Amino acid sequence: MKSIAELPEPQERVNETLLISVVKGKRTLVRPLARSPIGDLGSLSPSLREFIESSLSLCQPDALHICDGSEEENSAILDHLQEQGVIKKLKKYENCWLARTDPRDVARVESRTVIVTQEQCDTVPSPRGGGISQLGRWMSQEEWDKAMNERFPGCMKGRTMYVIPFSMGPVGSPLSKIGVELTDSPYVVVSMRVMTRMGKAVLNALGNGDFVRCLHSVGCPLPLKKPLVNNWPCNPDLTLIAHIPDQRKIVSFGSGYGGNSLLGKKCFALRIASRIAKEEGWLAEHMLILGVTNPAGQKKYIAAAFPSACGKTNLAMMCPALSGWKVECVGDDIAWMKFDKEGNLRAINPENGFFGVAPGTSSKSNPNAMKTIFRNTIFTNVAETSDGGVSWEGMDEQLPEGVTITSWKNKPWTAEEGEPSAHPNSRFCTPAPQCPIIDPQWESPEGVPIEAIIFGGRRPEGVPLVYESFSWAHGVFVGATMRSEATAAAEHKNKVIMHDPFAMRPFFGYNFGHYLTHWLSMEQRPNSKLPKIFHVNWFRKSPSGRFLWPGYGENIRVLEWIFHRLNGEAGAMPSAVGYVPGGGSLNLCGLKESVNLDELFNISRDFWEKEVQDIRLYFDHEVNNDLPIEMERQLEMLSQRIRQL
């Protein structure tokens, strides 16, 4: 595409149901019928205009559309996606849609997700003895320039480039940041409208300010060289997701899947934001935020970090089993936390929607999610029912007689198939305000005050139900040594126990050793009121494979103990790993299932000696010379406590 200054005299053409007027020196977008202006490059800030113009020249789309975020625009793009066969309207629900992707484009691709810096040590520690780091992928600027030139020139030919101005966090909040994503995927546009605050209000708030530059292409210029699968454009052979923190830039190619294409999500909200947070003195974390209120009306806010598909959304939307207790949801996935002038750690949810894993979500596991997702939602890779609804494993709903299922692969499905009807990483993308327990302060510009931070993961054996760290530094060590079964949210296929520090292993925006130093430095901040740090494990099993804890709404009993610990009320006993509930301090009254506390809280010397050995090897190999001395000290103290068992 020629630069704007070189474009010919006024012309008009129709592309992808949207009209664009191209005038020398100016692009004005018009609606197909009303012909009223909805976008003008000339009205944008010089830096934003330069970003768009350079990307137009590189990607060569046939048309440009500046998104205003309106209902009219959203409806037009959804209709267009339906005409293309990318999505299908689900008649059983209100304004709900189903997308089926190419089976090769179903999850985050960690092996092709890179951070580009001048020096490798800025991105990842150097593993002892060489090899590939488990804590991120580094790419040199030279390699990136070559990769960019192999992929992006002409990649949007025949398509429309959409300009998506979006705010991570409430528009105008001092904790929020603005980004602009350029994409050739209308699926990304409608999804970003759910997951972020998007459109005209963001452009107005941006003015001439700074923004994160996000460029995304599915990598399928028109005309197509080969047919699409499920009408889903992607280019898996060349998929690459790059973050260039020094330029505040994200560039993604070849994937339409949410984690790779909705660039406000993990790419911006964690990888780029964690780098910004380090420089500005705050925290960008893979954490839910919830408010919990006791029967007396006292309320506290808690942040919690779990790897993907380990119960974050279930906990954030819990229906408490204990009478009089109330849980309200601020966010289910990401927290940006910053100390205020009084020393309180305040958090916002930078997102505007829930991008939740569908399988396992049911009226038992998460009734509030089930009340949230059946209007204004985009489902991806779930199964479809013949009455116009959706289905997935663990939904636990009986189908009406005569209703059949079509799998996520768009094939008839029965329970005898031997494979799941919905992809294990299938998703719902739904607006947060629809949640029946959304917290009244969820969009507070100042954020909510965090009094506790919880770490956790899937540990079938050895790790107690709950324990509290001995100190802030010990809590940082607890986060640094998190391990969990791998999940379907990434391309790992086997249920292996993986190190997943802070549940951030796939999302660190800079060197993990430096990240630990940043967390430890919070203790040195003047007047800071540090949250207490806890670790939970809902997933411990008996030798026969039975879960030892009922979970779901009964998890309020653990939150109750934490709540009382914050008030200095609950009893606790020191153990080798931290403070555990003292006798009778964990409320089991009314619990329908029998629970063996001895099994739940057993700390086996053999297990923990092996755990210490694995942590030491991990620190030594993966973090190497970048490991803070304090972490070595905490590991040695844990080892000493284990030897005394």
C-alpha positions as CSV (number, residue, x, y, z in Angstrom):
1,M,0.0,0.0,0.0
2,K,1.3,3.5,-0.8
3,S,1.7,6.0,1.9
4,I,-1.2,8.3,2.5
5,A,0.5,11.2,0.9
6,E,0.9,9.2,-2.3
7,L,-2.6,8.0,-2.6
8,P,-4.6,9.0,-5.7
9,E,-7.5,11.4,-5.8
10,P,-10.7,10.6,-4.0
11,Q,-12.0,7.1,-4.5
12,E,-14.4,4.8,-2.7
13,R,-14.5,1.0,-2.4
14,V,-16.3,-1.6,-0.4
15,N,-14.3,-4.2,1.6
16,E,-15.5,-6.6,4.2
17,T,-18.9,-4.8,4.5
18,L,-17.2,-1.6,5.6
19,L,-16.7,1.4,3.3
20,I,-13.5,3.5,3.3
21,S,-13.1,6.8,1.6
22,V,-9.5,7.4,0.6
23,V,-8.7,11.1,0.1
24,K,-5.3,12.6,-0.6
25,G,-3.8,13.3,2.8
26,K,-6.7,11.8,4.8
27,R,-8.5,8.6,5.3
28,T,-12.1,8.8,6.5
29,L,-14.1,5.7,7.3
30,V,-17.8,5.7,6.7
31,R,-20.6,3.3,7.5
32,P,-22.1,1.4,4.6
33,L,-25.5,3.1,4.9
34,A,-25.3,6.3,6.9
35,R,-22.0,7.4,5.3
36,S,-21.1,9.3,8.5
37,P,-17.4,9.7,9.4
38,I,-16.2,7.2,12.1
39,G,-12.4,7.6,11.8
40,D,-9.9,10.1,10.6
41,L,-6.1,9.6,10.7
42,G,-5.7,13.4,10.6
43,S,-7.3,13.7,14.0
44,L,-4.9,11.3,15.7
45,S,-1.7,12.1,17.6
46,P,1.5,12.2,15.5
47,S,2.9,9.1,17.3
48,L,-0.3,7.1,16.7
49,R,-0.6,8.2,13.1
50,E,3.0,7.3,12.5
51,F,2.4,3.8,13.9
52,I,-0.6,3.3,11.7
53,E,1.0,4.7,8.6
54,S,4.1,2.6,8.9
55,S,2.1,-0.5,9.5
56,L,-0.1,0.2,6.5
57,S,3.0,0.5,4.4
58,L,4.4,-2.8,5.8
59,C,1.2,-4.9,5.8
60,Q,-0.6,-3.5,2.8
61,P,-4.2,-4.0,3.7
62,D,-6.9,-3.1,1.3
63,A,-8.8,-1.1,3.8
64,L,-8.6,0.6,7.2
65,H,-11.1,0.8,10.0
66,I,-10.7,2.8,13.2
67,C,-12.8,1.1,15.8
68,D,-15.2,3.3,17.8
69,G,-16.4,0.5,20.1
70,S,-20.1,1.2,19.4
71,E,-22.9,-1.4,19.5
72,E,-23.6,-0.6,15.8
73,E,-20.0,-1.4,14.9
74,N,-19.9,-4.5,17.0
75,S,-23.1,-5.9,15.4
76,A,-21.8,-5.2,11.9
77,I,-18.6,-7.0,12.6
78,L,-20.3,-10.0,14.2
79,D,-22.7,-10.2,11.2
80,H,-19.7,-10.1,8.9
81,L,-17.9,-12.9,10.8
82,Q,-21.0,-15.0,10.5
83,E,-21.2,-14.4,6.8
84,Q,-17.6,-15.5,6.5
85,G,-18.4,-18.7,8.4
86,V,-15.9,-17.8,11.2
87,I,-18.6,-17.7,13.9
88,K,-22.1,-19.1,14.2
89,K,-25.0,-17.6,16.2
90,L,-26.2,-19.8,19.0
91,K,-30.0,-19.5,18.9
92,K,-30.5,-20.9,22.4
93,Y,-28.9,-17.8,24.0
94,E,-29.0,-14.0,23.8
95,N,-26.3,-12.7,21.5
96,C,-23.9,-15.6,21.9
97,W,-21.6,-17.0,19.2
98,L,-19.5,-20.1,18.5
99,A,-16.1,-20.1,16.8
100,R,-14.2,-23.2,15.8
101,T,-10.5,-22.7,15.1
102,D,-8.1,-24.6,12.9
103,P,-7.1,-27.6,15.1
104,R,-3.5,-26.3,14.9
105,D,-4.4,-23.0,16.5
106,V,-5.9,-23.8,19.9
107,A,-3.6,-22.5,22.7
108,R,-0.7,-20.3,23.6
109,V,2.5,-21.3,21.9
110,E,5.2,-20.8,24.5
111,S,7.9,-22.1,22.2
112,R,7.2,-19.4,19.7
113,T,6.6,-16.6,22.2
114,V,9.7,-14.4,22.5
115,I,11.1,-11.2,24.1
116,V,13.4,-9.1,22.1
117,T,16.2,-7.3,24.0
118,Q,19.7,-6.2,23.2
119,E,21.2,-8.6,25.8
120,Q,19.9,-12.0,26.6
121,C,20.4,-11.5,30.4
122,D,17.7,-8.7,30.3
123,T,15.1,-11.3,29.3
124,V,16.1,-14.6,30.9
125,P,18.8,-15.9,33.2
126,S,21.5,-18.0,31.5
127,P,20.9,-21.7,32.3
128,R,23.9,-23.3,33.9
129,G,25.7,-25.3,31.3
130,G,23.7,-23.6,28.5
131,G,20.6,-24.8,26.8
132,I,17.1,-23.3,26.5
133,S,15.7,-21.4,29.5
134,Q,12.4,-22.6,30.9
135,L,11.7,-19.0,32.1
136,G,11.1,-17.4,28.7
137,R,12.4,-17.2,25.2
138,W,14.9,-14.6,24.1
139,M,15.4,-13.4,20.6
140,S,18.1,-10.9,19.4
141,Q,17.2,-7.8,17.6
142,E,18.9,-9.1,14.5
143,E,17.0,-12.4,14.5
144,W,13.7,-10.5,15.1
145,D,14.4,-8.1,12.2
146,K,14.9,-11.1,9.9
147,A,11.7,-12.9,11.3
148,M,9.7,-9.7,10.8
149,N,10.8,-9.3,7.2
150,E,10.0,-12.9,6.5
151,R,6.4,-12.5,7.7
152,F,4.9,-9.0,7.6
153,P,5.4,-7.4,4.2
154,G,2.1,-7.7,2.4
155,C,0.6,-10.0,5.1
156,M,-2.8,-8.1,5.2
157,K,-3.4,-7.9,1.4
158,G,-7.0,-8.2,0.6
159,R,-8.0,-7.7,4.2
160,T,-9.0,-4.8,6.4
161,M,-6.7,-3.4,9.1
162,Y,-8.7,-2.6,12.2
163,V,-7.3,0.0,14.6
164,I,-8.3,-0.9,18.2
165,P,-7.6,1.7,20.8
166,F,-8.0,0.0,24.2
167,S,-7.4,0.7,27.9
168,M,-6.1,-1.9,30.3
169,G,-8.0,-0.8,33.5
170,P,-10.7,1.8,33.9
171,V,-10.4,4.6,31.4
172,G,-8.6,7.5,33.2
173,S,-7.5,5.5,36.2
174,P,-3.9,6.3,37.5
175,L,-3.2,2.6,37.5
176,S,-4.4,2.0,33.9
177,K,-2.4,1.9,30.6
178,I,-3.5,2.4,27.0
179,G,-2.6,0.3,24.0
180,V,-3.5,0.3,20.3
181,E,-3.8,-2.9,18.4
182,L,-3.7,-3.1,14.7
183,T,-5.1,-6.4,13.4
184,D,-6.6,-8.0,10.3
185,S,-8.8,-10.3,12.4
186,P,-12.4,-9.1,13.0
187,Y,-12.6,-12.0,15.6
188,V,-9.9,-10.1,17.5
189,V,-11.9,-6.9,17.3
190,V,-15.1,-8.3,18.8
191,S,-13.1,-10.2,21.5
192,M,-11.1,-7.2,22.5
193,R,-14.3,-5.2,22.8
194,V,-15.3,-7.8,25.5
195,M,-11.9,-8.1,27.2
196,T,-10.8,-4.4,27.3
197,R,-12.4,-0.9,27.4
198,M,-12.2,-0.1,23.7
199,G,-13.1,2.6,21.3
200,K,-13.6,6.4,21.1
201,A,-13.4,7.1,24.8
202,V,-9.9,5.6,24.9
203,L,-8.8,7.7,22.0
204,N,-10.0,10.8,23.8
205,A,-8.2,9.8,27.0
206,L,-5.0,9.0,25.1
207,G,-4.6,12.4,23.4
208,N,-0.9,12.8,22.8
209,G,0.1,10.4,25.5
210,D,2.1,7.2,25.5
211,F,0.7,3.9,24.4
212,V,1.8,0.3,23.8
213,R,2.0,-0.5,20.1
214,C,0.4,-3.9,19.2
215,L,0.5,-5.3,15.7
216,H,-1.2,-8.6,14.9
217,S,-1.8,-10.5,11.6
218,V,-3.3,-13.9,11.0
219,G,-0.7,-14.3,8.3
220,C,-3.2,-15.2,5.5
221,P,-3.2,-12.5,2.7
222,L,-5.9,-12.8,0.1
223,P,-6.3,-14.6,-2.3
224,L,-5.6,-17.6,-0.2
225,K,-2.9,-20.0,-1.3
226,K,-4.6,-23.0,0.4
227,P,-8.1,-23.5,1.8
228,L,-8.8,-22.6,5.4
229,V,-9.9,-25.2,8.1
230,N,-13.2,-24.2,9.7
231,N,-12.9,-20.9,7.9
232,W,-10.3,-19.9,10.5
233,P,-7.4,-17.9,9.1
234,C,-4.0,-18.7,10.7
235,N,-0.5,-19.6,9.7
236,P,0.8,-22.1,12.3
237,D,4.1,-22.8,10.5
238,L,5.1,-19.2,10.9
239,T,3.4,-18.3,14.2
240,L,5.5,-15.9,16.3
241,I,4.6,-13.7,19.2
242,A,7.2,-11.1,20.0
243,H,7.5,-8.5,22.8
244,I,9.9,-5.6,22.4
245,P,9.8,-3.9,25.8
246,D,12.3,-1.2,25.1
247,Q,9.9,0.0,22.3
248,R,6.8,-0.8,24.3
249,K,5.7,-2.9,21.4
250,I,4.1,-6.3,20.8
251,V,4.0,-8.0,17.4
252,S,2.1,-11.3,16.7
253,F,1.9,-13.3,13.5
254,G,0.1,-16.4,12.4
255,S,-2.3,-17.2,15.3
256,G,-5.9,-16.2,15.9
257,Y,-6.1,-17.9,19.3
258,G,-6.9,-15.5,22.1
259,G,-3.7,-15.7,24.1
260,N,-1.7,-15.1,21.0
261,S,-3.9,-12.5,19.3
262,L,-5.8,-10.5,22.0
263,L,-2.6,-8.6,22.7
264,G,-4.0,-6.7,25.6
265,K,-4.2,-9.9,27.6
266,K,-1.1,-11.9,28.6
267,C,1.2,-10.1,26.1
268,F,0.5,-6.5,27.4
269,A,-1.1,-7.1,30.8
270,L,1.7,-9.4,32.0
271,R,4.8,-9.5,29.8
272,I,5.1,-5.8,28.8
273,A,3.3,-4.6,32.0
274,S,5.7,-6.5,34.3
275,R,8.6,-4.7,32.7
276,I,6.9,-1.3,33.0
277,A,6.0,-2.2,36.6
278,K,9.6,-3.0,37.5
279,E,10.7,0.4,36.1
280,E,7.8,2.3,37.8
281,G,7.8,0.4,41.1
282,W,4.6,-1.7,41.0
283,L,3.5,-5.3,40.3
284,A,1.8,-6.8,37.3
285,E,0.8,-10.3,38.2
286,H,-1.1,-13.4,37.0
287,M,-3.6,-13.1,39.9
288,L,-7.3,-13.1,40.6
289,I,-8.7,-10.4,42.9
290,L,-11.7,-11.1,45.2
291,G,-13.4,-9.4,48.0
292,V,-14.5,-11.5,51.0
293,T,-17.0,-10.3,53.6
294,N,-17.5,-12.0,57.0
295,P,-20.9,-12.3,58.7
296,A,-20.2,-9.2,60.7
297,G,-19.9,-7.1,57.5
298,Q,-16.1,-6.7,57.6
299,K,-14.6,-6.9,54.1
300,K,-11.1,-7.7,52.9
301,Y,-9.6,-8.0,49.4
302,I,-7.3,-10.9,48.4
303,A,-5.1,-11.5,45.3
304,A,-4.3,-15.1,44.3
305,A,-1.9,-16.6,41.8
306,F,-2.7,-20.0,40.2
307,P,-1.5,-21.4,36.8
308,S,-4.0,-21.4,34.0
309,A,-6.9,-23.9,34.5
310,C,-6.1,-24.4,38.2
311,G,-9.3,-22.9,39.6
312,K,-8.7,-19.1,39.5
313,T,-12.1,-18.3,38.0
314,N,-13.8,-20.8,40.3
315,L,-12.2,-19.1,43.4
316,A,-12.9,-15.6,42.1
317,M,-16.6,-16.4,41.6
318,M,-17.0,-18.7,44.6
319,C,-20.4,-19.4,46.2
320,P,-19.4,-19.8,49.8
321,A,-20.6,-22.9,51.6
322,L,-20.5,-21.1,55.0
323,S,-23.6,-19.1,56.0
324,G,-23.1,-15.4,56.3
325,W,-19.9,-15.2,54.2
326,K,-19.9,-13.4,50.9
327,V,-17.4,-13.4,48.0
328,E,-17.4,-10.8,45.3
329,C,-15.2,-10.8,42.1
330,V,-12.9,-8.0,41.0
331,G,-11.1,-10.1,38.5
332,D,-10.3,-13.7,37.7
333,D,-6.9,-13.6,35.9
334,I,-4.7,-10.5,36.2
335,A,-3.9,-7.9,38.9
336,W,-2.0,-4.7,38.6
337,M,-0.9,-3.6,42.1
338,K,0.6,-0.4,43.3
339,F,1.3,1.2,46.7
340,D,-0.7,4.3,47.4
341,K,0.5,7.3,49.5
342,E,-0.7,5.7,52.7
343,G,1.3,2.5,52.0
344,N,-1.6,0.3,51.0
345,L,-1.1,-2.0,48.1
346,R,-4.0,-1.3,45.8
347,A,-5.0,-3.5,42.8
348,I,-7.1,-3.1,39.7
349,N,-8.2,-5.8,37.3
350,P,-6.9,-4.4,34.0
351,E,-9.4,-6.5,32.0
352,N,-13.0,-5.9,31.2
353,G,-14.1,-9.5,30.6
354,F,-13.5,-13.2,31.5
355,F,-11.6,-15.4,29.1
356,G,-12.3,-18.6,30.9
357,V,-11.6,-22.3,30.3
358,A,-15.0,-23.9,29.6
359,P,-14.4,-27.6,30.4
360,G,-15.0,-28.3,34.1
361,T,-17.2,-25.2,34.4
362,S,-20.6,-26.3,35.8
363,S,-23.3,-25.3,38.2
364,K,-21.4,-27.3,40.8
365,S,-17.9,-26.0,40.2
366,N,-18.8,-22.4,39.4
367,P,-22.5,-21.5,39.4
368,N,-21.8,-17.8,39.1
369,A,-19.8,-18.3,35.9
370,M,-22.7,-20.3,34.5
371,K,-25.0,-17.3,35.3
372,T,-22.6,-15.0,33.5
373,I,-21.8,-16.7,30.2
374,F,-25.0,-17.3,28.4
375,R,-25.5,-13.8,26.9
376,N,-23.1,-11.5,24.9
377,T,-20.5,-14.3,24.9
378,I,-18.1,-15.7,22.2
379,F,-17.5,-19.4,22.8
380,T,-14.4,-20.9,21.1
381,N,-13.8,-24.6,20.5
382,V,-16.6,-25.9,22.7
383,A,-19.1,-28.5,21.5
384,E,-22.4,-27.4,19.9
385,T,-25.8,-28.9,20.7
386,S,-28.5,-29.4,18.0
387,D,-30.9,-27.1,19.8
388,G,-28.5,-24.2,19.4
389,G,-26.6,-24.4,22.6
390,V,-23.1,-25.4,23.8
391,S,-21.6,-28.3,25.7
392,W,-18.3,-29.4,27.2
393,E,-16.8,-32.0,29.5
394,G,-17.7,-31.4,33.1
395,M,-20.7,-29.2,32.3
396,D,-22.9,-31.8,34.1
397,E,-26.1,-30.9,32.3
398,Q,-28.4,-33.6,30.9
399,L,-29.3,-33.0,27.3
400,P,-32.9,-33.0,26.4
401,E,-34.1,-36.1,24.5
402,G,-33.3,-36.1,20.9
403,V,-30.6,-33.3,21.2
404,T,-27.3,-34.3,19.6
405,I,-23.8,-32.9,19.9
406,T,-21.3,-31.7,17.3
407,S,-17.8,-31.6,18.5
408,W,-15.3,-28.7,18.3
409,K,-13.9,-30.4,15.2
410,N,-17.4,-29.9,13.6
411,K,-18.1,-33.6,13.5
412,P,-21.1,-35.6,15.1
413,W,-20.1,-36.7,18.5
414,T,-21.2,-39.3,21.1
415,A,-19.8,-40.3,24.4
416,E,-18.3,-43.4,22.8
417,E,-16.0,-41.4,20.6
418,G,-13.0,-41.8,22.9
419,E,-12.1,-38.1,22.7
420,P,-13.6,-35.0,24.3
421,S,-16.4,-33.1,22.5
422,A,-14.9,-29.7,23.5
423,H,-11.2,-28.9,23.2
424,P,-9.6,-29.0,26.7
425,N,-8.6,-25.4,26.3
426,S,-11.9,-24.2,24.8
427,R,-13.0,-20.8,26.1
428,F,-15.8,-18.4,26.9
429,C,-15.2,-14.7,26.3
430,T,-17.8,-12.8,28.3
431,P,-18.3,-9.3,29.7
432,A,-17.3,-8.9,33.4
433,P,-20.2,-6.7,34.3
434,Q,-22.6,-9.6,33.7
435,C,-21.1,-11.5,36.7
436,P,-23.8,-11.6,39.4
437,I,-21.2,-11.2,42.1
438,I,-19.1,-8.5,40.4
439,D,-17.6,-6.4,43.2
440,P,-19.1,-2.9,43.5
441,Q,-15.5,-1.5,43.5
442,W,-14.3,-3.5,40.6
443,E,-13.8,-0.4,38.4
444,S,-12.6,1.9,41.2
445,P,-9.9,4.1,39.7
446,E,-7.9,3.9,42.9
447,G,-8.1,0.1,43.0
448,V,-8.9,-2.1,46.0
449,P,-6.6,-2.6,49.1
450,I,-5.0,-6.0,49.1
451,E,-4.4,-7.6,52.5
452,A,-3.4,-11.1,51.5
453,I,-1.7,-12.8,48.5
454,I,-2.3,-16.5,47.9
455,F,-0.1,-18.8,45.8
456,G,-1.3,-22.2,44.7
457,G,-1.3,-24.9,42.1
458,R,-2.2,-28.6,41.4
459,R,-0.1,-30.7,43.7
460,P,-1.6,-34.2,44.0
461,E,0.8,-35.1,46.9
462,G,2.9,-33.7,49.7
463,V,1.7,-30.1,49.9
464,P,-0.6,-29.1,52.7
465,L,-4.1,-27.6,52.2
466,V,-3.0,-24.1,53.4
467,Y,0.0,-22.5,55.1
468,E,1.1,-19.0,55.8
469,S,4.6,-17.7,55.1
470,F,6.9,-16.7,58.0
471,S,7.7,-13.3,56.5
472,W,7.6,-11.3,53.3
473,A,10.9,-12.7,52.1
474,H,9.7,-16.3,52.9
475,G,6.5,-15.5,51.0
476,V,8.5,-14.4,47.9
477,F,10.3,-17.8,48.2
478,V,7.0,-19.6,48.4
479,G,5.9,-17.9,45.2
480,A,9.3,-18.6,43.6
481,T,9.0,-22.3,44.3
482,M,5.5,-22.9,43.1
483,R,5.0,-26.2,41.1
484,S,1.9,-27.5,39.4
485,E,0.6,-30.0,36.9
486,A,0.9,-28.6,33.4
487,T,-2.5,-27.5,31.9
488,A,-4.2,-27.4,28.5
489,A,-3.8,-23.6,28.3
490,A,-0.4,-24.1,26.6
491,E,0.9,-26.7,24.2
492,H,2.1,-29.2,26.9
493,K,0.3,-32.5,26.5
494,N,1.2,-34.6,29.6
495,K,0.3,-34.0,33.2
496,V,3.8,-33.5,34.5
497,I,4.7,-31.4,37.6
498,M,6.3,-28.2,36.3
499,H,8.0,-25.4,38.1
500,D,5.7,-22.4,37.7
501,P,7.0,-19.6,39.9
502,F,4.3,-17.0,40.8
503,A,2.2,-18.7,38.1
504,M,4.2,-16.4,35.8
505,R,6.6,-18.9,34.1
506,P,5.1,-18.3,30.6
507,F,4.6,-14.5,31.3
508,F,7.7,-13.0,32.7
509,G,8.6,-9.8,30.8
510,Y,12.2,-9.7,32.0
511,N,14.8,-11.8,33.8
512,F,13.2,-13.9,36.6
513,G,16.2,-13.3,39.0
514,H,15.6,-9.5,38.6
515,Y,11.9,-10.1,39.1
516,L,12.6,-11.8,42.5
517,T,14.8,-8.8,43.5
518,H,11.9,-6.5,42.5
519,W,9.5,-8.4,44.7
520,L,11.9,-8.5,47.6
521,S,12.4,-4.7,47.3
522,M,8.8,-4.1,48.3
523,E,9.8,-4.7,51.9
524,Q,12.2,-1.7,51.7
525,R,9.5,0.7,50.6
526,P,8.9,3.3,53.3
527,N,5.5,3.0,55.1
528,S,4.5,0.0,53.0
529,K,1.8,-2.2,54.5
530,L,2.8,-5.5,53.1
531,P,0.1,-8.2,52.6
532,K,0.5,-11.5,54.3
533,I,1.4,-14.4,51.9
534,F,-0.2,-17.8,51.9
535,H,-0.1,-21.0,49.9
536,V,-3.0,-23.3,49.2
537,N,-3.5,-26.7,47.5
538,W,-7.0,-27.8,46.8
539,F,-5.8,-30.8,44.7
540,R,-4.1,-33.2,47.2
541,K,-5.1,-36.8,46.7
542,S,-5.1,-39.9,48.7
543,P,-3.0,-42.9,47.7
544,S,-6.1,-44.3,45.9
545,G,-6.5,-41.1,43.9
546,R,-9.4,-39.5,45.8
547,F,-9.3,-35.7,46.4
548,L,-8.8,-35.1,50.1
549,W,-10.6,-31.8,50.1
550,P,-14.0,-31.1,48.6
551,G,-13.0,-27.8,47.1
552,Y,-15.4,-25.3,45.3
553,G,-17.6,-23.5,47.8
554,E,-16.0,-25.3,50.7
555,N,-12.8,-23.3,50.0
556,I,-14.4,-20.5,51.9
557,R,-13.3,-22.4,55.1
558,V,-9.7,-21.8,54.1
559,L,-10.4,-18.1,53.2
560,E,-12.1,-17.8,56.6
561,W,-8.9,-19.0,58.4
562,I,-6.9,-16.5,56.2
563,F,-9.4,-13.8,57.1
564,H,-9.0,-14.4,60.8
565,R,-5.2,-14.6,60.5
566,L,-5.3,-11.1,58.9
567,N,-7.2,-9.9,62.0
568,G,-4.8,-11.7,64.3
569,E,-7.6,-14.0,65.5
570,A,-7.0,-17.5,64.2
571,G,-4.7,-20.0,65.8
572,A,-1.7,-21.2,63.9
573,M,1.3,-23.6,64.5
574,P,4.7,-23.3,62.9
575,S,5.6,-26.2,60.6
576,A,8.5,-26.9,58.3
577,V,6.9,-25.0,55.5
578,G,5.0,-22.2,57.3
579,Y,2.3,-21.5,59.7
580,V,-0.6,-24.1,59.5
581,P,-4.0,-23.9,61.2
582,G,-3.9,-24.7,64.9
583,G,-6.1,-27.3,66.5
584,G,-9.8,-26.4,65.7
585,S,-9.0,-23.2,63.9
586,L,-10.0,-24.5,60.5
587,N,-13.8,-24.5,60.6
588,L,-15.2,-27.9,59.5
589,C,-18.7,-27.4,61.0
590,G,-21.4,-28.6,58.7
591,L,-19.0,-30.1,56.2
592,K,-20.9,-32.8,54.4
593,E,-17.9,-34.9,53.5
594,S,-15.5,-36.3,56.0
595,V,-12.1,-34.8,55.9
596,N,-8.9,-36.3,57.3
597,L,-6.9,-33.3,58.5
598,D,-3.9,-35.5,59.3
599,E,-3.6,-36.4,55.6
600,L,-4.4,-32.9,54.4
601,F,-1.6,-31.4,56.5
602,N,0.9,-34.2,56.6
603,I,4.4,-32.9,55.9
604,S,6.5,-35.9,54.8
605,R,10.2,-35.6,55.3
606,D,10.9,-37.8,52.3
607,F,8.6,-35.8,50.1
608,W,10.0,-32.4,51.2
609,E,13.7,-33.5,51.0
610,K,13.0,-34.4,47.4
611,E,11.2,-31.0,47.0
612,V,14.2,-29.1,48.4
613,Q,16.5,-31.1,46.1
614,D,14.3,-30.2,43.1
615,I,14.1,-26.5,44.0
616,R,17.9,-26.4,44.5
617,L,18.5,-27.9,41.1
618,Y,15.9,-25.6,39.5
619,F,17.4,-22.5,41.1
620,D,21.0,-23.6,40.3
621,H,20.2,-24.5,36.6
622,E,17.5,-22.0,35.6
623,V,18.2,-18.9,37.7
624,N,21.9,-19.5,38.1
625,N,23.9,-16.4,39.0
626,D,20.8,-14.1,38.9
627,L,19.3,-15.8,42.0
628,P,19.1,-13.3,44.9
629,I,21.1,-14.3,47.9
630,E,17.9,-14.1,50.0
631,M,16.4,-16.9,48.0
632,E,19.4,-19.1,48.7
633,R,19.0,-18.2,52.4
634,Q,15.3,-19.2,52.4
635,L,16.1,-22.5,50.7
636,E,18.7,-23.3,53.3
637,M,16.3,-22.5,56.1
638,L,13.7,-24.7,54.6
639,S,16.2,-27.5,54.3
640,Q,17.2,-27.1,57.9
641,R,13.5,-27.3,59.0
642,I,12.9,-30.4,57.0
643,R,15.9,-32.1,58.5
644,Q,14.4,-31.6,61.9
645,L,11.2,-33.5,61.1
